[in-house]
Amino acid sequence: MGRTEKTVEKLVEEYEKSGSDYAIDNPRALKIHVKRDLSEHRNVVEKEPRRIREDPLAFMLNVGLYYQGAGWRGYKNYIGTKILYPGYSKRIRAMVLDSKNVQNIMDQLATRQTEILANQKNWKDNDKRIEKQRKALRKELEVVAKAIVEKAVSTLDSNRTLRFFAFIVNNILVRLYHQGLHIRESEWVELKRVALIAQEKKQSVIFLPSHKSHIDYLVVSYLMFRLGIQIPHIVAGDNLDMPALGKLLKSSGAIFIRREWGNDELYKTILEEYISTILAEGMNFECFVEGTRSRLGKLLQPKLGIVKIILDAFVNNRFEDCHIVPISLGYDKIIETSSYATELLGTPKEKESLWGVITNSSILQLKWGRVDVRVGKPYSLKNWIDEQIKMRGPMDLTDQYQKSILLKSLGYRVLADINAIAVIMPSALVGTVILTLRGRGVGRSELIRRVDWLKKVIEAKGGQVSEFHDMSTGEIVDKTVVIHKDLIGERKGKDIVEPTFYPIAAFELSYYRNQVIHLFVEEAIVCAALYSVIKKGGGKPLQRMKYEHLLDEISFLSSLLKLDMIYKPGGVEANTKRTIQWLADNQVIEVCEDGCIGLSDIERSCGRENYDFLCFMIWPFIESYWLAAISLFTLAPPSVAAQEPIWVDSKLFANRTQSLGKTLYYQGDLSYLEAVNKETLSNAFTRYEEKNILLKRRHPGPKPWSEVAISRDYTPERQNGILIPRGHLWELVERIGRFRREGKNRRDNATVSTRVLRLADMLGEDNVIPTANQKTSAIKVVAADSSNKAKI
């Protein structure tokens, strides 16, 4: 047995002898104690006083305990490499600035810039001014480098400051989420066990949480503080570096970085060196694989810039190993739901609101339910890479292409892990049911029945549902409706037979529905593919599909939506067979003797409620991709004889698309307003760019910008100067349209083609503007279009 294992075993033995019921707060809580069932959940803030007026004595006592650093609040025996000592940040800054990589890049940049200047001024090679200029530039770069380091490096120098931060966060969380902050104790015991091993080997623990809210990093850091693990260094956008708040966040682990690095080699090198230094020193680290907060409720595709730095540092032997820890955070309600909806509909992004949350007393008076945090099983990065090499065959990790494959696999592995441990909150259950039923509203008894059904299905699929404890489903539903009274309306009175609930703000409520979609994405795609024949009506034999035809439709949809959905591993055909079997086992569909697939008799007899539920999950995304395809008609040249594509500013094009979508929604040709959200539309445009349907060219500069155009093969056709529904682009629109929800005012694309193409032509009238040469004019058009969106 090695030294590390002996140390851990010794700590385990000491813990088991302690017999403390509160040993989870002790860093030595490593095994399940006989007196305690650590598989159960725990509200870590259950005994924390919320407001001074509720219990002044308890509140003031709590203030005193934080000030004195009593018990776990002292944060003295945390697991991990020691931080929080005077001079910590000064030491780290010196290590980064004095590193070989940073010194070399400054030398290279100074030499390169001097050579450019010498060529411009025709200086000879032996001219003394060259060396003088190089030294001057070198000193300027040192000043710039020092400023970058000062901005980025966390100032984890003071235990007292961290305790003050923990006190503030504690009060925000217990007031805002009045039902508490819930964890599963066994997960944290396992995390502590791994953290102790990491401490012994001087290795980092890398936390990779889901990113739904500004509150995310507060919750994670607070839990590390509360449960005695070294708080992580956290990558954060420099837009959060605001007066007072920015300083407090830096002293609690925040690393402020730019959103865009561009070609700034010095900045890139410094950030890479800083993160590598953190990992080499065995300090904990946290970043969000999604890159930014998800405005849609579901996980976003991985943004792997920071993860690439970690992988590069490992490949370059900057550290021997680290431990990856996926984390899922679930909220009954998040602070930003309303602002997310307005952002997605095209309103300019508001200034970051974390400071507003901390100082906004009206927000802190609200009661928004609970937070559930789940921690995935930690795993070694080195072991994972070894497994990948064993599975894929020999890999040269110095080869950029092979390393990019590994990087992408790691990103999707983390997202899959987060989805696997994600807790479905009551808000997601209720929101999903309300948005996946036909009609204007749902009665309370029916809502309770469907929530019960959804809970059972999720658990049967291996998903986790938030604990109801001793509350009935009816009580859970009632509490959720109260929490979301701004999103869910209730009709009741003498002339109403039973309370009936309806969506007030379906767009915002869809955020909570999307938290469930990862559990049903394959089933939803199969049902949407089958819908292409079911929507046509007729007898049962006419509403069936051959397996080969169904697989073709599923492959098309899966490929189309791959930037928005995270699929299970195994490929389309294997996933389809497994999914069809699940749908058949649950009596949603049936596989006939002749190999055809259609709705089961049981599903028909119950009004297609389960089949419709699955279609409703995916339809809004299909609508977005249909709208994105329709919007490409706005890029049509004014003449069929045009030889060159018409280039349009990307922002102008995006605004036009949203204007078109809103118009079609209000005219009844688009079923979902959420289909107009710019995040899904952006993914759709990226897919069309990947398929060479949409062309894009980027213009570098202090403020980079881009233009889009339609490819020659997909250029829309005209007849007598009028756009007509014909050609490759219209074929794409029609194929996507086969899976769309049938609307009240239309049955297929042919019915809407005249109206849609007329609107597209109207929006494309300004395409004659040569945006490449007159960028200023294009910007004016964007602004004008934005101001007119409300009118449309």
HELIX and SHEET records of a PDB file:
HELIX    1   1 ARG A    3  SER A   18  1                                  16    
HELIX    2   2 ALA A   23  ASP A   25  5                                   3    
HELIX    3   3 PRO A   56  GLN A   68  1                                  13    
HELIX    4   4 GLY A   71  GLY A   74  5                                   4    
HELIX    5   5 TYR A   88  LEU A   97  1                                  10    
HELIX    6   6 LYS A  100  LYS A  121  1                                  22    
HELIX    7   7 LYS A  128  ALA A  152  1                                  25    
HELIX    8   8 ASN A  159  LEU A  176  1                                  18    
HELIX    9   9 GLU A  185  LYS A  201  1                                  17    
HELIX   10  10 ILE A  215  LEU A  227  1                                  13    
HELIX   11  11 ASP A  238  LEU A  240  5                                   3    
HELIX   12  12 LEU A  245  LYS A  250  1                                   6    
HELIX   13  13 GLU A  265  ALA A  280  1                                  16    
HELIX   14  14 GLY A  305  VAL A  315  1                                  11    
HELIX   15  15 THR A  337  LEU A  344  1                                   8    
HELIX   16  16 LEU A  354  THR A  359  1                                   6    
HELIX   17  17 SER A  361  LEU A  364  1                                   4    
HELIX   18  18 LEU A  381  ARG A  392  1                                  12    
HELIX   19  19 GLN A  400  ILE A  421  1                                  22    
HELIX   20  20 PRO A  426  LEU A  435  1                                  10    
HELIX   21  21 ARG A  444  ALA A  460  1                                  17    
HELIX   22  22 THR A  473  ILE A  483  1                                  11    
HELIX   23  23 ALA A  506  ARG A  513  1                                   8    
HELIX   24  24 ILE A  517  LEU A  519  5                                   3    
HELIX   25  25 VAL A  521  ILE A  534  1                                  14    
HELIX   26  26 LYS A  540  GLN A  543  5                                   4    
HELIX   27  27 TYR A  547  LEU A  560  1                                  14    
HELIX   28  28 VAL A  572  ASP A  585  1                                  14    
HELIX   29  29 ASP A  601  SER A  605  1                                   5    
HELIX   30  30 GLU A  609  SER A  631  1                                  23    
HELIX   31  31 LEU A  632  LEU A  635  5                                   4    
HELIX   32  32 SER A  650  TYR A  666  1                                  17    
HELIX   33  33 LEU A  673  VAL A  676  5                                   4    
HELIX   34  34 LYS A  678  GLU A  690  1                                  13    
HELIX   35  35 ARG A  712  TYR A  714  5                                   3    
HELIX   36  36 HIS A  728  GLY A  737  1                                  10    
HELIX   37  37 ASN A  749  LEU A  763  1                                  15    
HELIX   38  38 GLY A  764  VAL A  768  5                                   5    
HELIX   39  39 LYS A  775  ASN A  788  1                                  14    
SHEET    1   A 8 HIS A  41  ASN A  43  0                                        
SHEET    2   A 8 GLY A 180  ARG A 184 -1                                        
SHEET    3   A 8 ARG A 370  VAL A 375  1                                        
SHEET    4   A 8 CYS A 322  TYR A 331 -1                                        
SHEET    5   A 8 SER A 204  PRO A 209  1                                        
SHEET    6   A 8 PHE A 285  GLU A 286  1                                        
SHEET    7   A 8 HIS A 233  GLY A 237  1                                        
SHEET    8   A 8 ALA A 254  ILE A 257  1                                        
SHEET    1   B 5 HIS A  41  ASN A  43  0                                        
SHEET    2   B 5 GLY A 180  ARG A 184 -1                                        
SHEET    3   B 5 ARG A 370  VAL A 375  1                                        
SHEET    4   B 5 CYS A 322  TYR A 331 -1                                        
SHEET    5   B 5 TYR A 379  SER A 380 -1                                        
SHEET    1   C 2 VAL A 423  ILE A 424  0                                        
SHEET    2   C 2 GLN A 464  VAL A 465  1                                        
SHEET    1   D 3 VAL A 442  GLY A 443  0                                        
SHEET    2   D 3 THR A 500  PRO A 503 -1                                        
SHEET    3   D 3 ILE A 488  ARG A 491 -1                                        
SHEET    1   E 3 ARG A 544  LYS A 546  0                                        
SHEET    2   E 3 CYS A 596  LEU A 599 -1                                        
SHEET    3   E 3 ILE A 589  VAL A 591 -1                                        
SHEET    1   F 3 VAL A 648  ASP A 649  0                                        
SHEET    2   F 3 TRP A 705  ILE A 710 -1                                        
SHEET    3   F 3 LEU A 694  HIS A 699 -1                                        
SHEET    1   G 2 ARG A 718  GLN A 719  0                                        
SHEET    2   G 2 ILE A 722  LEU A 723 -1                                        
END                                                                             
